[in-house]
């Protein structure tokens, strides 16, 4: 949670240093106002002190009795999703409660699977159980005691989240629980090394059910380790304990260049032994792809899609996204045609009516500007590929092989070549044959992939990472599509 710094600073400002209690109270009040919207300065109704008395942490005040503006609910959900994708503990909790429809005004948002996803991510959030006000709080009094309660209120929130998640999971079938697990996994993979390390903790028996320390009180309660407490048994099987998966996710974190993950890998190998086990897991990691290309934009009764608010977290991702202009627009248009956004492919974005672009942006749950952003161009290809367009599958494979629009990832390139091959794509079949003959069925290890790309230069007829060769292969596809377009004109 990003407010850790503010709370630490608050403790420093409020620490007894000879200043009067009055001045401390004034400083405390001022800083509390600065950390809005999570903390309000209104004590009335559901105000700060009342919430602390209940045990919960402070929340933004609901607009009781006010007539909401048109589209206000969608704006609120999008804002919460943006913060939650950035690992904001309180946004994750608030999203879960909105999708749980705990308030009558949110009944149209009700989606038990989505609620469970964000409760789970709130429980996984490391900042929610890491102590931040543990020193000297016994000596604090009056307004300063508010800060000392912050650890307690977060513990209370986690306990509530465990109970809510247990209740939701108890009513789900296997497919729904799988959807919860896959969505949580996807969100964590968008957070880079931190997310992969969190996934490793989820599968590591040395941690609690959601990656917290084994002695964490809420985790102990969930496991039924507290005498006389039944716990939250339905939450325990959401992520299975597995040495293979623990090593897998630490390995993927290390591939991002994360030093901490590399150290964990070495420690893991020291305890469990390397050799054949390490080779097995690394082979699995080299072929690993996340559950989704992007977050499934399903929409509950409200019609507000579950937008993917992930952002590039590395320079490589930013650089790849900047290259999306190298992709001829006709391929984006082909994807939009497959998705029934436009009637037929067109060669330029200027040929697409703004209303059609707005319709696609609405499908993604994004602001309807009428102009495609670079990321929305990528999403069009991903959306069509995920829904079975053989052409989009092939284009997406090339994009991953070349690092255009998306970071170079040979495991994902192989995956999409394979999907296109299943639909009879000749180009994909040839590419697949070369992957098999070279023995590189997807390579997540980008260091090894550099050597592989040199071999593919001659074999894959233009898949070497260079603009000219990329344009050559995509232009061949372009000419095919353009000829089809010309034939279909009256």
PAKE-268313 format. One record per residue (C-alpha): x, y, z negated; residue in three letters. Coordinates in steps of 0.001 Angstrom, whole numbers, plus 524288, in hexadecimal, padded with zeros to 5 digits. Layout:
N
XYZALA;...
END
This chain:
490
800008000080000UNK;805AC80CDA80477UNK;801F6814157F7FBUNK;80C9580D307F03DUNK;81573819077F216UNK;80AF98229A7EDB6UNK;8085281AD67E163UNK;816D5819A97DE3AUNK;818268283E7E032UNK;80C5082A577D79DUNK;812CA822BA7CCB5UNK;81F0382B0C7CDEBUNK;81739837977CD63UNK;80F26832FC7C1EBUNK;819FD82C7E7B9F4UNK;81BCF832847AC40UNK;8275283BDF7AD6BUNK;823B8846047A35CUNK;8197E84C817ABCEUNK;80C8684F2F7A582UNK;8012E845DD7A6FAUNK;7F98E850D07AD54UNK;8039F852DD7B807UNK;804AC844337BA21UNK;7F600843627BBB0UNK;7F62D84E777C59FUNK;80120848087CD71UNK;7FA0E83B097CCDBUNK;7ED628410C7D192UNK;7F41E847FB7DCC5UNK;7FB3783BD27E17DUNK;7EEEB833AD7E039UNK;7E82783D2A7E978UNK;7F36D83BE77F314UNK;7F23082D2B7F43BUNK;7E46082DAA7F977UNK;7DCFA827557FFFBUNK;7DFA981BBF7F718UNK;7DE028243C7EB0DUNK;7D35782E517E97EUNK;7D35C839D97E035UNK;7C4DC8386B7DD29UNK;7C1C4831A27D051UNK;7B325831727D25CUNK;7AB31825E57D70CUNK;7B4C381BB67DC10UNK;7C0608246A7D8EDUNK;7CE28821177D504UNK;7CC8C81EAE7C670UNK;7C017817037C856UNK;7C6CA80E087D206UNK;7D26580C107C904UNK;7C8FB808B77BE0FUNK;7C3177FE4E7C6DDUNK;7D09C7F8AB7C94DUNK;7D1257FC0D7D7C9UNK;7DA9D805857DE08UNK;7D5A0812CE7E2ADUNK;7CEC6813B87EFC8UNK;7CA8E81E7B7F901UNK;7BD3E8235C7F4C7UNK;7B1AA81E907FCE6UNK;7A9588291880336UNK;79D2B825B77FB68UNK;790AC82BD580049UNK;796C8831F180C61UNK;7922882F5D81A24UNK;79D84828D88216EUNK;7A1E982EB782E31UNK;7A0448275C83AEBUNK;7AB3381D7883C67UNK;7B0188200982E97UNK;7B01C811BC82AE0UNK;7B86180E15836B4UNK;7C20F818F68339DUNK;7C30B8146582580UNK;7C5638064382976UNK;7CF9A809FD83394UNK;7D6B78126682999UNK;7D67D8076A81FA6UNK;7DB6D7FDA9829B6UNK;7E6A4806A282D76UNK;7EAF78076881F3BUNK;7E8787F90081C9CUNK;7F0BA7F4B78283EUNK;7FBA97FCC6821FFUNK;7FA577F4868158DUNK;7F2C57FE3C80D2BUNK;7ED947F641801B2UNK;7E1D37FEC57FEE3UNK;7DDF37FFCD80D33UNK;7DE707F0E980E0CUNK;7D5847EFDD80235UNK;7CC237FA328072DUNK;7CB487F3BE81491UNK;7C85C7E6A180E3DUNK;7BD617EC8D80648UNK;7B7C87F3AF811FCUNK;7B76B7E712819F4UNK;7B1F77DFED80E24UNK;7A6A77E9B580EA5UNK;7A71D7EC2280012UNK;79FAA7F8E080280UNK;7927B7F96580982UNK;797BF8037981320UNK;7A1E77F997817CFUNK;798467EE9D81AA3UNK;79A3E7F07182945UNK;7A8ED7EE0F82756UNK;7A73A7E0FC82071UNK;7B1397D71A82518UNK;7B59F7CCED81B1BUNK;7C1687C8948232EUNK;7C6837D661824A5UNK;7C3FC7D92F81638UNK;7CBD67CD238127DUNK;7D7037D15F81B71UNK;7D8D97DE4A8146DUNK;7D7117D8AC806C9UNK;7E1CB7CEF380A21UNK;7EABA7D99480F5FUNK;7E85F7E1BA80320UNK;7EC727D61F7FAC5UNK;7F8917D40880330UNK;7FC5F7E26680218UNK;808F97E28B7FA37UNK;806C57F0487F52AUNK;7FA497EBD47EE6FUNK;801637E3567E492UNK;80EAB7E9EC7E3A0UNK;80F307F1AD7D6C8UNK;811388003F7D881UNK;80E27805D27CAFAUNK;813BB7FBC07C1CEUNK;81DBE803BD7BA61UNK;81A2680BF07AEAAUNK;80B7D80B937B110UNK;8089E807707A318UNK;80CAB8151279EB7UNK;8041081C4B7A850UNK;7F76C8225D7A3A3UNK;7EC5E82ACE7A89EUNK;7ECE382DE47B724UNK;7FA3A827757B855UNK;7F44081A517B4F2UNK;7ED5B81AAC7C228UNK;7FA2F817657C8BDUNK;7FCB680C3C7BF50UNK;7EF958067D7C31AUNK;7F32F805A77D17DUNK;7F95E7F82E7D046UNK;7ED8F7F3A97C877UNK;7E3A97F8B37D23CUNK;7EAC47F2477DDA0UNK;7EAB87E5777D611UNK;7DC287E74B7D40BUNK;7DA437E9CE7E299UNK;7E1DE7DD807E620UNK;7D9AB7D57D7DCC2UNK;7CD4C7DAB47E30BUNK;7D2D97D7DE7F095UNK;7D5EB7C9CD7ECD7UNK;7C7F17C7C17E831UNK;7C1FC7CE177F438UNK;7CAB57C65F7FD8AUNK;7C7C07B9AB7F675UNK;7B92B7BC4E7F7D8UNK;7BA457BF7C80655UNK;7C2A57B39B8098CUNK;7B9837AA8F80216UNK;7AEF37AD7C80C31UNK;7B75E7ABCE8185EUNK;7B9137A03F82157UNK;7C64179BC882672UNK;7C5CA7A43A832AAUNK;7C3017B08182AD5UNK;7CDFC7ADAF8213DUNK;7D7217AB6482CCAUNK;7D3067B88E83258UNK;7D63B7BF1E82558UNK;7E3A37B8B38250EUNK;7E6AD7BC1883332UNK;7E2AD7CA50831BBUNK;7EAB07CBE882558UNK;7F64E7C59982C16UNK;7F4F87CE9A837CBUNK;7F4657DB0682F8DUNK;8007A7D6F3827FDUNK;808037D44083493UNK;805867E255838EBUNK;80D217E72B82CFEUNK;81A427E21083170UNK;823C47DBED827DCUNK;81B917DFA281BF5UNK;80FEF7D86482197UNK;817C57CC3A824FCUNK;81D8D7CBE48174CUNK;80FD57CD00811AEUNK;80BAE7C16781A0FUNK;8175E7B9C4814F8UNK;8132D7BC7B806DDUNK;805547B80C809EEUNK;80A787AA8C80D9EUNK;814D97A9AC80309UNK;811697A1AD7F700UNK;81A7D7AA3E7EEF1UNK;810537B5317EF98UNK;8022B7B6EA7EBB9UNK;7F68A7B4997F4E9UNK;7F8567C1917FBFFUNK;806EA7C34E7FAB9UNK;807117C97F7ED3BUNK;810A87C4DA7E2BCUNK;80CAB7B8317DC28UNK;80ADE7BF207CF31UNK;8018D7C94A7D4CBUNK;7F5407C90D7CC7BUNK;7EB787C9AC7D79DUNK;7F28D7BEF87DF0CUNK;7F2DE7B6777D2D9UNK;7E44B7B8AF7D0E1UNK;7E17A7B5047DF0AUNK;7E92D7A85E7DD81UNK;7E1977A4FD7D12DUNK;7EE2E7A5D97C954UNK;7E7D07ADD87BE79UNK;7E1637A5577B441UNK;7D2A07A5447B51AUNK;7D24F7AC8D7C227UNK;7CCFE7A5DF7CE5EUNK;7D4687AEC57D799UNK;7D2247B0E87E633UNK;7D3D87A3637EC35UNK;7CEE17A71D7F9C2UNK;7DA057B0CA7FB99UNK;7E4B67A6D67F8FEUNK;7E3F879F65805CDUNK;7E3637AAFB80F06UNK;7F21E7AA3981127UNK;7F82A79CD480F4AUNK;8056479B37808C0UNK;80F957968C81257UNK;81E647971681270UNK;81E07796F98213BUNK;815367A2EF82217UNK;81CDB7A9FB81779UNK;829857A83481F12UNK;822927AB5D82BE0UNK;81DF17B8C28277CUNK;82AB57BC1E820B7UNK;831877B85882D5AUNK;8288B7C12D83551UNK;82B057CC4582BB0UNK;839A67CA2782D2EUNK;838357CAF483BF7UNK;833B57D90183A5CUNK;8410F7DC0C83482UNK;83C447DC2C8266DUNK;847CA7D98081D69UNK;83F527D597811DEUNK;838AA7CB00819DBUNK;845E87C5EF81E43UNK;84A2B7C4A381013UNK;83D897BD6D80CDAUNK;840197B4268181EUNK;84DA87B0F981334UNK;848607AEC48056DUNK;83D9B7A61A80ABDUNK;8474779E0581286UNK;84FF379CBD8068AUNK;844A3797417FE7FUNK;83DF078F02808E1UNK;8497F78BDA81188UNK;84BA27906F81F76UNK;84EEB787B782AE1UNK;8437C78083830F8UNK;83948787C7828CFUNK;83E6D7951E82CC2UNK;83F3D7911083B02UNK;8314078C0083AB7UNK;82BF3798A283504UNK;834037A13683E16UNK;82ECB799BE849D0UNK;8210579C23844CDUNK;824227AA76842A5UNK;829627ABBF8507EUNK;81BEF7A7ED85597UNK;813C07AF0F84B74UNK;809A17B90E84FCCUNK;800037C06184712UNK;7F1BC7BC23846CFUNK;7ED407C7C084EFFUNK;7F2A07D12E85913UNK;7EB847DBDB85198UNK;7E1647DC39846D6UNK;7D46E7D65F84B96UNK;7CBA87E23584E25UNK;7BF527DB868496AUNK;7B49A7E48984494UNK;7AA857E233839EDUNK;79C7C7E70583AE5UNK;7A1507F50E839EAUNK;7A81D7F3FE8470EUNK;7B4AD7F94F8410EUNK;7BF797F090846BCUNK;7CA3A7EAE183E43UNK;7D4857F3908445BUNK;7E2D47EFD3844A4UNK;7E9E07FB2983E11UNK;7F7807F54D83E41UNK;802667FE5F842B8UNK;80FF77FBB18485DUNK;819587F99583D06UNK;8263D7F85F84458UNK;82D9C8001A84E9EUNK;82C7E7F45A857A5UNK;81DB07F4EE856E6UNK;81DA2803898598DUNK;826E8801F286508UNK;81EF07F6EA86AEBUNK;8125E7FEB7869DCUNK;818B080A26870EEUNK;81B888011087C71UNK;80D2B7FDDF87EDAUNK;80D64807DF889D4UNK;815AC7FE2D89198UNK;809D57F53C89268UNK;801D47F87289EAAUNK;7F49F7FD7689A16UNK;7ED927F3D98A302UNK;7F0617E91E898FEUNK;7EA057F12588E41UNK;7DE887F39C89759UNK;7DD8B7E51189A37UNK;7DC927E2A288B96UNK;7D20C7ED1088A2CUNK;7CAAD7E6BA89568UNK;7CB747D97388ED2UNK;7C6077DFBF88275UNK;7BAC37E59688A84UNK;7BEE77F3818878AUNK;7C0447F728895EDUNK;7BA727F0488A1EBUNK;7C7487EDD48A931UNK;7D5E97F0928A7C1UNK;7DB1B7FDEB8ABA6UNK;7E93D802188ADC6UNK;7E97780E0A8A4ECUNK;7E3FA811C6897A7UNK;7DE6581E2089DBFUNK;7D55B8151D8A581UNK;7CF3780FFD898DDUNK;7C3BE81820893D5UNK;7C65981DD888646UNK;7B984817D3881CCUNK;7BEE080A41884F2UNK;7CB5080CF487D59UNK;7C322811C1871E0UNK;7BB5B8051A87261UNK;7C7E97FD4087164UNK;7CCEA805CF8664EUNK;7C0078038385F42UNK;7C2237F4D2860A6UNK;7CF3E7F684859D6UNK;7C9947FF4F84F59UNK;7D25F80A8085390UNK;7CF7E8190485580UNK;7C87481ADA8627AUNK;7D14D8246A86997UNK;7CECE81FD587782UNK;7DD8681E65879C3UNK;7E4DA811AA87779UNK;7F0368126E86E08UNK;7FC2C809DF870B3UNK;7F7D6800768660AUNK;7EA1B7FFBE86BAEUNK;7EFD87FBC8878D9UNK;7F6C37F098871F4UNK;7EA3C7ED3286AAFUNK;7E2D17EC208778DUNK;7EC427E1A887C57UNK;7EC487DAC686F20UNK;7DD777DB4A86E01UNK;7DB7A7D56587B87UNK;7E5FE7CB0787964UNK;7E0377C73186C42UNK;7D3067C573872D8UNK;7D7FE7BC9787DACUNK;7DC5A7C50E8891DUNK;7E6D27BD1E89017UNK;7EC257C95B896A5UNK;7ED427D097889A8UNK;7F3B67C4B088382UNK;7FE1E7C4BF88E14UNK;800457D36F88D30UNK;801337D2C887E59UNK;80B3F7C7D387F7AUNK;813857D05B88869UNK;811FE7DBD787F0AUNK;8173B7D3A9873C4UNK;822427CE4087C20UNK;8263C7DBFE88040UNK;8232D7E3FE87423UNK;819907ECBC87B52UNK;80EA87F1DD87293UNK;811FE7E79D86866UNK;81F1F7E3AF86264UNK;826827D8F18696EUNK;821F37CC0F863A9UNK;8248D7BF8486B17UNK;81C057B7398624BUNK;8104E7BF9E865CAUNK;814767C0468740DUNK;814AF7B1748746FUNK;807797B0D086DA0UNK;800EE7B972877C6UNK;807B77B2C88833CUNK;8024A7A62A87D9FUNK;7F4877ABBA87CA2UNK;7F5117B0B388AB0UNK;7FAAB7A3B788F2EUNK;7EED679CAB88969UNK;7E64C7A4E48925BUNK;7EE177A12A89E68UNK;7F6B57AD228A011UNK;801937A9BE8A9A6UNK;80AB67B4328A45FUNK;808977AF778967DUNK;80AA27A15289A69UNK;817B37A4BC8A09DUNK;81BC77AC90894C3UNK;817BB7A14788BE3UNK;81FC0797A3893C6UNK;82BB07A031891E2UNK;829407A16788346UNK;82886792A988253UNK;8346B7902988ACEUNK;83C7F799C4882FFUNK;8378A7946887617UNK;832A97A17B87104UNK;8247079F4186D83UNK;8234A7AC8686749UNK;82E647B32786005UNK;82B567BBF58547AUNK;839BF7BD6C85101UNK;83D057C96985901UNK;84BC27C73B857C5UNK;84A907BA1C85E9DUNK;840E57BFF986812UNK;84B437C91C86D91UNK;8528B7BD62872C9UNK;846037B733877C1UNK;8426F7C34C87F99UNK;84F157C24C88742UNK;84B7C7B46488B2BUNK;83DCE7B8A988EDAUNK;843387C34F897BDUNK;845277BA138A31BUNK;83AE37AFF889F89UNK;82F057B85F89CF0UNK;82F6D7C06B8A960UNK;82F597CDF08A381UNK;82D747CC27894D2UNK;83A837D2318914CUNK;837C47DE1888898UNK;8398C7E8ED89289UNK;82FE17F2B4897C6UNK;832267EF498A619UNK;82FE27E0C28A454UNK;824297E2EC89B8EUNK;81E3E7EBE28A5B5UNK;821107E1E18B040UNK;819687D6F88A9E8UNK;80E737DFBE8A563UNK;80DB57E6308B2ACUNK;80BC17D8D38B8BDUNK;800387D7168AFA8UNK;7FC237E5088B2B7UNK;7FC177E2A78C15EUNK;7F3BA7D68B8BF8EUNK;7EA067DE1A8B757UNK;7EA567E9DD8C06DUNK;7E78A7E1548CC44UNK;7DC107DB478C518UNK;7D7577E8E58C179UNK;7D8177ED588CFC8UNK;7D0987E1468D477UNK;7C5BA7E39B8CAACUNK;7C36C7F19C8CEFFUNK;7B7607F3988D7B5UNK;
END
